[in-house]
Amino acid sequence: MPSPRGAPTRVDIEAGLHAEGLTPHSWSHGAAFSYGRHVHGDHKVLVCVSGSIVFHTDAGDVALGPGDRMELPSGVGHAATVGGDGVECVEAYRRESDRDAR
């Protein structure tokens, strides 16, 4: 069931990712927390549940708010900064070998 503001709930998001064959997990951080630049070996699928976060990539910044989804291919360098109200996200990883099998 969608939240009163219209954005999907954490349960909705997790169910949707499960339906895609992914194994989601949730995480959160407080206001202004920063993640240093890093890469992942697998394709990352991330959906913002509440709050906000900005991902910094070589291609530019990607701002996410409630209900926004970002897919980040493996090997793409990125950093992130959490917004002023903190953030809760659900993410899952798609192994590149799984992606190629489709």
Biotite code that builds the C-alpha atoms (Angstrom):
import biotite.structure as struc

atoms = struc.array([
    struc.Atom([0.000, 0.000, 0.000], chain_id="A", res_id=1, res_name="MET", atom_name="CA", element="C"),
    struc.Atom([1.486, 3.406, -0.934], chain_id="A", res_id=2, res_name="PRO", atom_name="CA", element="C"),
    struc.Atom([2.248, 5.890, 1.828], chain_id="A", res_id=3, res_name="SER", atom_name="CA", element="C"),
    struc.Atom([-0.127, 8.817, 2.360], chain_id="A", res_id=4, res_name="PRO", atom_name="CA", element="C"),
    struc.Atom([2.230, 11.095, 0.369], chain_id="A", res_id=5, res_name="ARG", atom_name="CA", element="C"),
    struc.Atom([2.023, 8.769, -2.614], chain_id="A", res_id=6, res_name="GLY", atom_name="CA", element="C"),
    struc.Atom([5.561, 7.381, -2.409], chain_id="A", res_id=7, res_name="ALA", atom_name="CA", element="C"),
    struc.Atom([5.822, 3.605, -2.043], chain_id="A", res_id=8, res_name="PRO", atom_name="CA", element="C"),
    struc.Atom([6.523, 2.179, 1.399], chain_id="A", res_id=9, res_name="THR", atom_name="CA", element="C"),
    struc.Atom([9.628, 0.166, 2.254], chain_id="A", res_id=10, res_name="ARG", atom_name="CA", element="C"),
    struc.Atom([7.500, -2.990, 2.102], chain_id="A", res_id=11, res_name="VAL", atom_name="CA", element="C"),
    struc.Atom([6.238, -2.047, -1.389], chain_id="A", res_id=12, res_name="ASP", atom_name="CA", element="C"),
    struc.Atom([9.760, -1.391, -2.613], chain_id="A", res_id=13, res_name="ILE", atom_name="CA", element="C"),
    struc.Atom([11.148, -4.623, -1.175], chain_id="A", res_id=14, res_name="GLU", atom_name="CA", element="C"),
    struc.Atom([8.281, -6.601, -2.744], chain_id="A", res_id=15, res_name="ALA", atom_name="CA", element="C"),
    struc.Atom([8.938, -5.009, -6.123], chain_id="A", res_id=16, res_name="GLY", atom_name="CA", element="C"),
    struc.Atom([12.640, -5.835, -5.982], chain_id="A", res_id=17, res_name="LEU", atom_name="CA", element="C"),
    struc.Atom([11.871, -9.392, -4.874], chain_id="A", res_id=18, res_name="HIS", atom_name="CA", element="C"),
    struc.Atom([9.560, -9.669, -7.917], chain_id="A", res_id=19, res_name="ALA", atom_name="CA", element="C"),
    struc.Atom([12.562, -8.740, -10.088], chain_id="A", res_id=20, res_name="GLU", atom_name="CA", element="C"),
    struc.Atom([14.462, -11.682, -8.596], chain_id="A", res_id=21, res_name="GLY", atom_name="CA", element="C"),
    struc.Atom([16.620, -9.486, -6.362], chain_id="A", res_id=22, res_name="LEU", atom_name="CA", element="C"),
    struc.Atom([17.390, -9.721, -2.647], chain_id="A", res_id=23, res_name="THR", atom_name="CA", element="C"),
    struc.Atom([16.850, -6.259, -1.163], chain_id="A", res_id=24, res_name="PRO", atom_name="CA", element="C"),
    struc.Atom([18.049, -4.861, 2.128], chain_id="A", res_id=25, res_name="HIS", atom_name="CA", element="C"),
    struc.Atom([17.357, -1.514, 3.742], chain_id="A", res_id=26, res_name="SER", atom_name="CA", element="C"),
    struc.Atom([19.710, 0.990, 5.313], chain_id="A", res_id=27, res_name="TRP", atom_name="CA", element="C"),
    struc.Atom([19.573, 4.514, 6.660], chain_id="A", res_id=28, res_name="SER", atom_name="CA", element="C"),
    struc.Atom([21.838, 7.348, 7.728], chain_id="A", res_id=29, res_name="HIS", atom_name="CA", element="C"),
    struc.Atom([21.458, 10.636, 9.513], chain_id="A", res_id=30, res_name="GLY", atom_name="CA", element="C"),
    struc.Atom([21.635, 14.110, 8.059], chain_id="A", res_id=31, res_name="ALA", atom_name="CA", element="C"),
    struc.Atom([24.708, 15.164, 6.076], chain_id="A", res_id=32, res_name="ALA", atom_name="CA", element="C"),
    struc.Atom([26.437, 11.773, 6.262], chain_id="A", res_id=33, res_name="PHE", atom_name="CA", element="C"),
    struc.Atom([28.856, 11.325, 3.345], chain_id="A", res_id=34, res_name="SER", atom_name="CA", element="C"),
    struc.Atom([30.024, 8.210, 1.539], chain_id="A", res_id=35, res_name="TYR", atom_name="CA", element="C"),
    struc.Atom([33.459, 8.485, -0.046], chain_id="A", res_id=36, res_name="GLY", atom_name="CA", element="C"),
    struc.Atom([34.024, 7.600, -3.685], chain_id="A", res_id=37, res_name="ARG", atom_name="CA", element="C"),
    struc.Atom([33.867, 3.861, -4.354], chain_id="A", res_id=38, res_name="HIS", atom_name="CA", element="C"),
    struc.Atom([32.725, 1.257, -6.916], chain_id="A", res_id=39, res_name="VAL", atom_name="CA", element="C"),
    struc.Atom([30.720, -1.964, -6.767], chain_id="A", res_id=40, res_name="HIS", atom_name="CA", element="C"),
    struc.Atom([31.441, -5.149, -8.684], chain_id="A", res_id=41, res_name="GLY", atom_name="CA", element="C"),
    struc.Atom([27.740, -5.740, -9.355], chain_id="A", res_id=42, res_name="ASP", atom_name="CA", element="C"),
    struc.Atom([24.896, -3.649, -10.767], chain_id="A", res_id=43, res_name="HIS", atom_name="CA", element="C"),
    struc.Atom([23.282, -1.668, -7.925], chain_id="A", res_id=44, res_name="LYS", atom_name="CA", element="C"),
    struc.Atom([19.539, -0.972, -7.783], chain_id="A", res_id=45, res_name="VAL", atom_name="CA", element="C"),
    struc.Atom([18.595, 1.578, -5.119], chain_id="A", res_id=46, res_name="LEU", atom_name="CA", element="C"),
    struc.Atom([15.247, 3.119, -4.184], chain_id="A", res_id=47, res_name="VAL", atom_name="CA", element="C"),
    struc.Atom([14.865, 5.989, -1.713], chain_id="A", res_id=48, res_name="CYS", atom_name="CA", element="C"),
    struc.Atom([12.165, 5.314, 0.897], chain_id="A", res_id=49, res_name="VAL", atom_name="CA", element="C"),
    struc.Atom([12.314, 8.578, 2.843], chain_id="A", res_id=50, res_name="SER", atom_name="CA", element="C"),
    struc.Atom([14.513, 11.634, 3.172], chain_id="A", res_id=51, res_name="GLY", atom_name="CA", element="C"),
    struc.Atom([16.995, 12.415, 0.414], chain_id="A", res_id=52, res_name="SER", atom_name="CA", element="C"),
    struc.Atom([20.437, 11.575, -0.914], chain_id="A", res_id=53, res_name="ILE", atom_name="CA", element="C"),
    struc.Atom([22.600, 12.868, -3.745], chain_id="A", res_id=54, res_name="VAL", atom_name="CA", element="C"),
    struc.Atom([24.895, 10.477, -5.609], chain_id="A", res_id=55, res_name="PHE", atom_name="CA", element="C"),
    struc.Atom([27.957, 12.093, -7.153], chain_id="A", res_id=56, res_name="HIS", atom_name="CA", element="C"),
    struc.Atom([29.176, 10.431, -10.370], chain_id="A", res_id=57, res_name="THR", atom_name="CA", element="C"),
    struc.Atom([31.509, 11.479, -13.151], chain_id="A", res_id=58, res_name="ASP", atom_name="CA", element="C"),
    struc.Atom([28.389, 12.047, -15.287], chain_id="A", res_id=59, res_name="ALA", atom_name="CA", element="C"),
    struc.Atom([26.916, 14.442, -12.712], chain_id="A", res_id=60, res_name="GLY", atom_name="CA", element="C"),
    struc.Atom([24.869, 14.446, -9.545], chain_id="A", res_id=61, res_name="ASP", atom_name="CA", element="C"),
    struc.Atom([21.744, 12.331, -9.134], chain_id="A", res_id=62, res_name="VAL", atom_name="CA", element="C"),
    struc.Atom([19.342, 13.535, -6.414], chain_id="A", res_id=63, res_name="ALA", atom_name="CA", element="C"),
    struc.Atom([16.893, 11.003, -4.988], chain_id="A", res_id=64, res_name="LEU", atom_name="CA", element="C"),
    struc.Atom([13.819, 11.574, -2.840], chain_id="A", res_id=65, res_name="GLY", atom_name="CA", element="C"),
    struc.Atom([11.012, 9.271, -1.675], chain_id="A", res_id=66, res_name="PRO", atom_name="CA", element="C"),
    struc.Atom([10.099, 6.753, -4.372], chain_id="A", res_id=67, res_name="GLY", atom_name="CA", element="C"),
    struc.Atom([13.009, 7.628, -6.690], chain_id="A", res_id=68, res_name="ASP", atom_name="CA", element="C"),
    struc.Atom([15.000, 4.738, -8.160], chain_id="A", res_id=69, res_name="ARG", atom_name="CA", element="C"),
    struc.Atom([18.583, 4.709, -9.398], chain_id="A", res_id=70, res_name="MET", atom_name="CA", element="C"),
    struc.Atom([20.417, 1.932, -11.215], chain_id="A", res_id=71, res_name="GLU", atom_name="CA", element="C"),
    struc.Atom([24.180, 2.074, -11.132], chain_id="A", res_id=72, res_name="LEU", atom_name="CA", element="C"),
    struc.Atom([26.107, -0.290, -13.415], chain_id="A", res_id=73, res_name="PRO", atom_name="CA", element="C"),
    struc.Atom([29.030, -2.191, -11.947], chain_id="A", res_id=74, res_name="SER", atom_name="CA", element="C"),
    struc.Atom([32.319, -0.354, -11.957], chain_id="A", res_id=75, res_name="GLY", atom_name="CA", element="C"),
    struc.Atom([30.830, 3.160, -11.955], chain_id="A", res_id=76, res_name="VAL", atom_name="CA", element="C"),
    struc.Atom([32.620, 5.310, -9.388], chain_id="A", res_id=77, res_name="GLY", atom_name="CA", element="C"),
    struc.Atom([30.357, 7.284, -7.097], chain_id="A", res_id=78, res_name="HIS", atom_name="CA", element="C"),
    struc.Atom([30.121, 9.062, -3.750], chain_id="A", res_id=79, res_name="ALA", atom_name="CA", element="C"),
    struc.Atom([26.994, 10.223, -1.917], chain_id="A", res_id=80, res_name="ALA", atom_name="CA", element="C"),
    struc.Atom([25.766, 12.878, 0.484], chain_id="A", res_id=81, res_name="THR", atom_name="CA", element="C"),
    struc.Atom([22.685, 12.406, 2.656], chain_id="A", res_id=82, res_name="VAL", atom_name="CA", element="C"),
    struc.Atom([20.209, 15.287, 2.833], chain_id="A", res_id=83, res_name="GLY", atom_name="CA", element="C"),
    struc.Atom([19.257, 17.377, 5.849], chain_id="A", res_id=84, res_name="GLY", atom_name="CA", element="C"),
    struc.Atom([16.526, 15.034, 7.086], chain_id="A", res_id=85, res_name="ASP", atom_name="CA", element="C"),
    struc.Atom([18.559, 11.832, 6.772], chain_id="A", res_id=86, res_name="GLY", atom_name="CA", element="C"),
    struc.Atom([17.683, 9.016, 4.383], chain_id="A", res_id=87, res_name="VAL", atom_name="CA", element="C"),
    struc.Atom([16.289, 5.491, 4.291], chain_id="A", res_id=88, res_name="GLU", atom_name="CA", element="C"),
    struc.Atom([16.917, 3.402, 1.180], chain_id="A", res_id=89, res_name="CYS", atom_name="CA", element="C"),
    struc.Atom([16.363, -0.113, -0.074], chain_id="A", res_id=90, res_name="VAL", atom_name="CA", element="C"),
    struc.Atom([19.004, -1.560, -2.349], chain_id="A", res_id=91, res_name="GLU", atom_name="CA", element="C"),
    struc.Atom([19.834, -4.791, -4.104], chain_id="A", res_id=92, res_name="ALA", atom_name="CA", element="C"),
    struc.Atom([22.585, -6.000, -6.378], chain_id="A", res_id=93, res_name="TYR", atom_name="CA", element="C"),
    struc.Atom([22.213, -7.754, -9.696], chain_id="A", res_id=94, res_name="ARG", atom_name="CA", element="C"),
    struc.Atom([25.262, -9.811, -10.563], chain_id="A", res_id=95, res_name="ARG", atom_name="CA", element="C"),
    struc.Atom([26.489, -9.007, -14.036], chain_id="A", res_id=96, res_name="GLU", atom_name="CA", element="C"),
    struc.Atom([26.322, -12.726, -14.904], chain_id="A", res_id=97, res_name="SER", atom_name="CA", element="C"),
    struc.Atom([22.610, -12.716, -13.967], chain_id="A", res_id=98, res_name="ASP", atom_name="CA", element="C"),
    struc.Atom([22.029, -9.660, -16.123], chain_id="A", res_id=99, res_name="ARG", atom_name="CA", element="C"),
    struc.Atom([23.761, -11.295, -19.113], chain_id="A", res_id=100, res_name="ASP", atom_name="CA", element="C"),
    struc.Atom([21.606, -14.416, -18.737], chain_id="A", res_id=101, res_name="ALA", atom_name="CA", element="C"),
    struc.Atom([18.386, -12.499, -19.513], chain_id="A", res_id=102, res_name="ARG", atom_name="CA", element="C"),
])
